[in-house]
Amino acid sequence: MLSKTDAYFLEIKQRLNALLIESESLKNELETLRNDKKELEKKLVEKEQTIENLKEKNKISKIAVGIQLSKQDLNLVKKEIDQQIREIDECIRLLNQ
């Protein structure tokens, strides 16, 4: 039979072994979590870059639409000016009669 001291040391040894196993498991989990964090940070940077690229494309698209509208407006203005010139020419013709 084991003495109380031997039993106590055996119990401490078993607890110590259990703590060492748990510590190793936690170290492995920590390493896994660190790797996951690095991967997520990398994905975040990629997504942020994608967002910036899309913002730039959106900005360019808005400018392009603005230019197209300006061209349409320019054509309307030209047509209006041409119409007014014709009316002025008609008035001058009538005055010269």
CORKAHU-V126776 format. One record per backbone hydrogen bond with DSSP energy under -1.0 kcal/mol. CO is the residue of the C=O (numbers start at 1). NH is the residue of the N-H. E is the energy in kcal/mol with one decimal. If there is no record, write none. Layout:
co->CO nh->NH e->E
co->CO nh->NH e->E
//
This chain:
co->3 nh->7 e->-2.6
co->4 nh->8 e->-2.4
co->5 nh->9 e->-2.6
co->6 nh->10 e->-2.4
co->7 nh->11 e->-2.5
co->8 nh->12 e->-2.5
co->9 nh->13 e->-2.6
co->10 nh->14 e->-2.3
co->11 nh->15 e->-2.5
co->12 nh->16 e->-2.7
co->13 nh->17 e->-2.4
co->14 nh->18 e->-2.3
co->15 nh->19 e->-2.6
co->16 nh->20 e->-2.4
co->17 nh->21 e->-2.3
co->18 nh->22 e->-2.5
co->19 nh->23 e->-2.8
co->20 nh->24 e->-2.3
co->21 nh->25 e->-2.3
co->22 nh->26 e->-2.6
co->23 nh->27 e->-2.3
co->24 nh->28 e->-2.1
co->25 nh->29 e->-2.4
co->26 nh->30 e->-2.7
co->27 nh->31 e->-2.3
co->28 nh->32 e->-2.3
co->29 nh->33 e->-2.7
co->30 nh->34 e->-2.5
co->31 nh->35 e->-2.3
co->32 nh->36 e->-2.6
co->33 nh->37 e->-2.6
co->34 nh->38 e->-2.4
co->35 nh->39 e->-2.3
co->36 nh->40 e->-2.7
co->37 nh->41 e->-2.7
co->38 nh->42 e->-2.3
co->39 nh->43 e->-2.4
co->40 nh->44 e->-2.5
co->41 nh->45 e->-2.4
co->42 nh->46 e->-2.3
co->43 nh->47 e->-2.7
co->44 nh->48 e->-2.7
co->45 nh->49 e->-2.3
co->46 nh->50 e->-2.4
co->47 nh->51 e->-2.6
co->48 nh->52 e->-2.4
co->49 nh->53 e->-2.6
co->50 nh->54 e->-2.6
co->51 nh->55 e->-2.6
co->52 nh->56 e->-2.3
co->53 nh->57 e->-2.6
co->54 nh->58 e->-2.8
co->55 nh->59 e->-2.5
co->56 nh->60 e->-2.5
co->57 nh->61 e->-2.8
co->58 nh->62 e->-2.6
co->59 nh->63 e->-2.2
co->60 nh->64 e->-2.7
co->61 nh->65 e->-2.7
co->62 nh->66 e->-2.4
co->63 nh->67 e->-2.5
co->64 nh->68 e->-2.4
co->65 nh->69 e->-2.8
co->66 nh->70 e->-2.3
co->67 nh->71 e->-2.4
co->68 nh->72 e->-2.4
co->69 nh->73 e->-3.2
co->70 nh->74 e->-2.8
co->71 nh->75 e->-2.4
co->72 nh->76 e->-2.2
co->73 nh->77 e->-2.6
co->74 nh->78 e->-2.6
co->75 nh->79 e->-2.5
co->76 nh->80 e->-2.5
co->77 nh->81 e->-2.8
co->78 nh->82 e->-2.8
co->79 nh->83 e->-2.4
co->80 nh->84 e->-2.4
co->81 nh->85 e->-2.6
co->82 nh->86 e->-2.3
co->83 nh->87 e->-2.1
co->84 nh->88 e->-2.6
co->85 nh->89 e->-3.0
co->86 nh->90 e->-2.4
co->87 nh->91 e->-2.4
co->88 nh->92 e->-2.8
co->89 nh->93 e->-2.5
co->90 nh->94 e->-2.4
co->91 nh->95 e->-2.3
co->92 nh->96 e->-2.0
//
